[in-house]
Amino acid sequence: MNPLPELPNIEVPEGMNNETKDSDRYKLIKDSRRRREQIEKTKGAQQNASTLLAEQDELGRAALHVAVIWDWEHICASILRQLAKVDSVDHAGDTALILAAATGNQPIVESLLAFSPTLTMENKAEKTAVDLAKTRGIRRLLQKFMIEEAIPKPPPPSKKELDREEKASRSSSFDEPIIYRVRIEGLSKMSLPDMLETQVRSLIAKMLVPETQRPVVPAQLRIVGDPITERPLGYAYVDFWEPEHANLVASYQALTIAAPRGEGSSNVRLVGEGPRNWNYNPPS
């Protein structure tokens, strides 16, 4: 950040002395000189970007809050790149994410989500960003981020598995392997999660790898549910270490899945979502 400009010198006018300095005529000059001395004392701290971005107005709003209120998307992006506190609150308890969701500015909401804000923070009215979302699209986006955060990360593969699939060349370290995700849509929202998991595992077990004639083995299977009620939302994620296994499952595109004990069936879609880092969970 560029340093502050040099402060101008404030000359003592002719006629101003110890006897006349307190008169109304010279009050502005006296106040200006006092303010200049105060600025000089704190000038070093003001040159710090974090200090400037943390300053608040009379409503407790920092620079990021103001940029959100005025829909300045490019300024929001610049402020976030300066590592401003994304979860800072104003006097009403509102974060930048709460304000962006309430005003319906989805591009700014997406920019804020890239810096991992706390989605469950409430303002003084006990409302979250999801509660105040102005549009359905923003509400669904925030809910998907909350669901993705609730999904436990699969354990990292062994070194032998990484070597076999040449994972080491595609990830920076063994702590961040590559996984391949398939989304299964159209599951029943009325069934219990355990029952749905049994259905999905039974379906995948019938898919055989052509070279070995053995069923594909997922690294993780997750029935996605409401973060509060845990009620199924009608879709699941299946992660694989091998891209061939994920491609095989996704190639079926649409199937009929039977419920246990002959209690009906449902049509599901299988959608390949491609590779991603083990610790990366964007919205689907």
C-alpha positions in Angstrom: 0.0 0.0 0.0 1.3 3.5 -0.9 2.4 5.6 2.1 0.2 8.5 3.2 0.9 11.8 1.4 2.9 14.4 3.2 0.8 16.7 5.4 0.9 20.4 4.5 2.6 22.9 6.8 0.2 25.2 8.6 1.8 28.6 8.9 1.1 30.9 11.9 -0.6 34.0 10.4 0.5 37.5 11.2 -1.3 38.8 14.3 -1.7 35.4 16.0 0.2 35.3 19.3 -0.3 33.9 22.8 -2.8 36.6 23.6 -5.0 36.2 20.4 -4.6 32.5 19.7 -7.8 31.6 21.6 -10.0 34.0 19.7 -12.7 32.8 17.2 -10.7 34.3 14.4 -7.9 31.8 14.8 -9.8 28.7 16.1 -9.7 26.9 12.7 -5.9 27.3 12.4 -5.4 26.2 16.0 -7.6 23.1 15.6 -5.8 22.2 12.3 -2.4 22.4 13.9 -3.6 20.2 16.8 -5.0 17.6 14.4 -1.8 17.7 12.3 0.2 16.8 15.4 -2.2 13.9 16.2 -1.9 12.5 12.7 1.9 12.7 12.8 2.0 10.7 16.0 -0.2 7.9 14.5 1.0 8.0 10.9 3.1 4.8 11.2 0.1 2.7 12.3 -2.1 4.2 9.5 0.2 2.9 6.8 -0.8 -0.7 7.7 -3.4 -2.2 5.3 -4.9 -4.4 8.0 -5.3 -1.4 10.3 -7.1 0.6 7.6 -9.4 -2.2 6.6 -10.4 -2.8 10.2 -11.4 0.8 10.9 -15.2 1.2 11.4 -17.6 4.0 11.0 -20.3 5.2 13.5 -22.4 2.1 12.6 -19.5 -0.3 13.2 -19.1 -1.0 9.5 -15.7 -1.7 8.1 -14.6 -1.1 4.5 -15.8 -4.5 3.4 -19.3 -3.8 4.8 -19.5 -0.5 2.9 -18.4 -2.1 -0.4 -21.1 -4.7 0.0 -23.8 -2.2 0.7 -23.0 -0.2 -2.4 -22.7 -3.3 -4.6 -19.0 -2.5 -5.4 -18.0 -6.0 -6.5 -14.5 -5.0 -7.8 -13.8 -3.2 -4.5 -15.0 -6.2 -2.5 -12.6 -8.4 -4.4 -9.7 -6.0 -3.8 -10.4 -5.8 -0.1 -10.6 -9.5 0.3 -7.3 -10.0 -1.4 -5.8 -7.7 1.3 -7.0 -10.4 3.8 -9.6 -8.3 5.5 -11.5 -10.0 8.3 -14.4 -11.6 6.4 -16.3 -12.3 9.6 -16.1 -8.8 11.1 -19.5 -7.6 12.4 -21.1 -4.1 12.6 -23.1 -2.8 15.6 -26.2 -4.8 14.3 -24.1 -8.0 14.3 -24.2 -8.2 10.5 -21.3 -9.7 8.6 -20.5 -8.8 5.0 -22.0 -12.2 4.0 -25.2 -11.5 5.8 -25.5 -8.1 4.1 -24.7 -9.5 0.7 -27.2 -12.3 1.0 -29.9 -9.8 2.3 -29.4 -7.4 -0.6 -29.4 -10.3 -3.2 -26.0 -9.7 -4.7 -24.9 -13.2 -5.7 -21.5 -12.3 -7.3 -20.4 -10.7 -4.0 -21.8 -13.7 -2.0 -19.7 -16.1 -4.2 -16.6 -13.9 -3.7 -17.0 -14.0 0.1 -17.6 -17.7 0.1 -14.2 -18.2 -1.5 -12.6 -16.8 1.7 -14.3 -19.3 4.0 -16.7 -17.2 6.1 -18.6 -18.7 9.0 -22.0 -19.5 7.6 -23.7 -20.0 10.9 -23.0 -16.6 12.4 -26.1 -14.7 13.6 -26.8 -11.0 13.9 -28.4 -9.4 16.9 -31.8 -10.4 15.4 -30.6 -14.0 15.5 -30.7 -14.3 11.7 -28.1 -16.0 9.6 -27.2 -15.3 5.9 -29.4 -18.3 4.9 -32.3 -16.8 6.9 -32.0 -13.4 5.2 -31.1 -14.5 1.6 -33.1 -12.4 -0.8 -33.2 -14.9 -3.7 -33.7 -18.6 -3.9 -30.4 -19.0 -5.8 -28.4 -17.4 -2.9 -30.2 -19.5 -0.3 -29.5 -22.7 -2.2 -25.9 -21.7 -2.7 -25.4 -21.1 1.0 -27.2 -24.3 1.9 -25.0 -26.4 -0.4 -21.9 -24.9 1.1 -23.2 -25.8 4.6 -23.9 -29.4 3.4 -20.5 -29.8 1.8 -18.8 -28.6 5.0 -20.8 -31.2 7.0 -19.5 -34.1 4.8 -16.5 -35.8 6.5 -13.4 -35.9 4.4 -12.3 -39.4 3.4 -9.0 -40.7 4.8 -6.0 -40.2 2.5 -5.0 -43.2 0.4 -1.8 -45.2 1.1 1.4 -44.5 -0.7 0.9 -47.7 -2.6 -2.4 -46.6 -4.0 -1.0 -43.2 -4.9 1.9 -44.8 -6.8 -0.4 -47.2 -8.7 -2.7 -44.5 -10.0 0.1 -41.9 -10.4 -1.6 -39.7 -7.9 1.7 -38.3 -6.7 2.2 -36.4 -9.9 -1.2 -34.8 -9.7 -1.2 -33.6 -6.1 1.2 -31.5 -4.1 1.6 -34.0 -1.3 0.1 -37.2 0.2 -2.1 -35.0 2.4 -3.9 -33.7 -0.7 -4.7 -36.6 -3.0 -7.1 -36.4 -5.9 -10.6 -37.9 -5.6 -13.2 -38.4 -8.4 -16.8 -37.7 -7.5 -20.1 -38.9 -8.9 -23.4 -37.4 -7.8 -26.5 -39.6 -7.7 -29.8 -37.7 -8.0 -33.4 -38.7 -7.7 -33.2 -40.7 -4.4 -36.2 -40.9 -2.2 -36.6 -38.1 0.3 -38.9 -40.2 2.5 -36.5 -43.1 3.2 -34.1 -43.3 6.1 -30.4 -42.5 5.3 -29.3 -46.1 6.2 -31.8 -47.5 3.8 -30.7 -45.2 1.0 -27.1 -46.1 1.6 -28.0 -49.8 1.3 -29.7 -49.1 -2.0 -26.8 -47.1 -3.5 -24.2 -49.7 -2.4 -26.2 -52.5 -3.9 -26.4 -50.5 -7.1 -22.7 -49.8 -7.3 -21.8 -53.4 -6.4 -23.4 -54.6 -9.7 -21.0 -52.4 -11.7 -17.9 -54.5 -12.7 -14.6 -53.2 -13.9 -14.1 -54.8 -17.4 -10.5 -55.7 -16.9 -10.9 -57.5 -13.5 -14.7 -58.3 -13.5 -14.7 -57.1 -9.9 -17.1 -54.4 -8.5 -15.9 -50.8 -8.1 -15.1 -49.8 -4.6 -15.9 -46.3 -3.5 -13.6 -44.4 -1.2 -16.6 -42.7 0.4 -20.4 -42.8 0.1 -22.4 -39.9 1.5 -26.2 -39.6 1.6 -26.7 -35.8 1.8 -29.2 -34.7 4.4 -30.5 -31.4 5.8 -27.8 -30.1 8.2 -30.4 -29.5 10.9 -33.1 -32.3 10.6 -30.7 -34.8 8.8 -33.6 -35.6 6.5 -32.4 -36.9 3.1 -32.4 -34.2 0.3 -32.7 -36.7 -2.5 -29.1 -37.0 -3.7 -25.8 -38.6 -2.7 -22.0 -38.3 -3.4 -19.8 -41.2 -4.2 -16.0 -40.6 -4.3 -13.5 -42.8 -5.9 -9.7 -42.9 -5.9 -9.5 -44.3 -9.4 -10.8 -42.1 -12.3 -11.8 -45.2 -14.3 -14.1 -46.3 -11.6 -15.8 -42.9 -11.4 -16.2 -42.8 -15.2 -17.6 -46.3 -15.2 -20.3 -45.4 -12.7 -21.1 -42.1 -14.4 -21.4 -43.8 -17.8 -24.7 -45.5 -16.7 -26.3 -42.0 -16.6 -29.8 -43.2 -15.6 -30.9 -46.3 -13.7 -33.8 -47.7 -11.7 -32.9 -48.4 -8.1 -34.9 -50.9 -6.1 -35.8 -50.4 -2.5 -35.0 -53.2 0.0 -37.6 -55.8 0.7 -39.5 -54.9 -2.6 -40.9 -51.7 -1.3 -40.8 -49.9 -4.6 -38.2 -48.3 -6.8 -37.1 -44.9 -8.2 -35.2 -43.6 -11.2 -31.9 -42.0 -10.5 -29.4 -40.0 -12.5 -25.6 -40.5 -12.2 -23.5 -37.4 -12.9 -19.7 -37.3 -13.0 -18.3 -34.2 -11.3 -14.7 -34.9 -12.2 -11.5 -34.6 -10.1 -10.9 -32.4 -7.1 -8.5 -32.2 -4.2 -9.3 -34.3 -1.2 -9.7 -31.2 1.0 -11.7 -29.1 -1.6 -15.5 -29.0 -1.2 -17.1 -26.5 -3.6 -20.9 -26.5 -4.1 -22.2 -29.1 -6.5 
